[in-house]
Amino acid sequence: MIAIVDYGMGNLQSVQNGFARMGYSTLVTNKIMDIRKANGIILPGVGAFSQAVQNLNEGGLGEAVKVQARQGVPLLGICLGLQLLLDKSQEGTGQKGEGLGLFPGEVVKFQGKLKIPHMGWNRLMLCREDPLFCGIENRDYFYFVHSYYAVPKNQQSVLGSVMYGTEFGAVLKEEPYIYGVQFHPEKSSDSGLKILDNFGKIVSRS
């Protein structure tokens, strides 16, 4: 069973529909026991980092996600869900270390004269091979909506990057199966659905 974590800020129905289109059954849940029983975990997200952290901490969901991921349960963070996997963010006024810390690093805001939020289709440049990219071509398009981006301390965590004013990591991975994508696969047409399908296969094999 793949659990989609409901902490009050996710694009839950669209993500669930995306997995359903690829033949995967998912459970939208805010219960810690469901997270502990899951074979795979999705952490979606739309909104502000600080509020999301507060919601995760209040329900104990964040700690449950972190424990399961470190025990080898495949995890996929989507958009804000990716950002929550880092140590901290420039967004909001929370304390340092407020993220889940599964990717050492921080989330920073786009600088300069760029239009913010970064919204629309951008080409993903693949940095190295991974099962998440099976059937994905280098420079395929994916759909983004965000004003902040992840800066991991370990550049080996970056599986794929995007150029928007600066080149940033749009797909991150920590072994064995901790993934984060800055784009919305559920809104990224066939390529995005293939990412969801590939994650489902990773869950099935793990």
Buried (B, 14 or more C-beta within 10 A) or exposed (E): EBBBBBBBBBBBEBBBEBBEEBEBEBBBBBBBEBBEBBBBBBBBBBBBBBBBBBBBBEBEBBBBBBEBBBEEBBBBBBBBBBBBBBBBBEBBEBEEEBBBBBBEBBBBEBEEEEEBEBEEEBBBBBBEEBEBBEEBEEEBBBBBBBEBBBBBEEEEBBBBBBEBBBEBBBBBBBEEBBBBBBBBBBBBEEBBBBBBBBBBBBBEEE
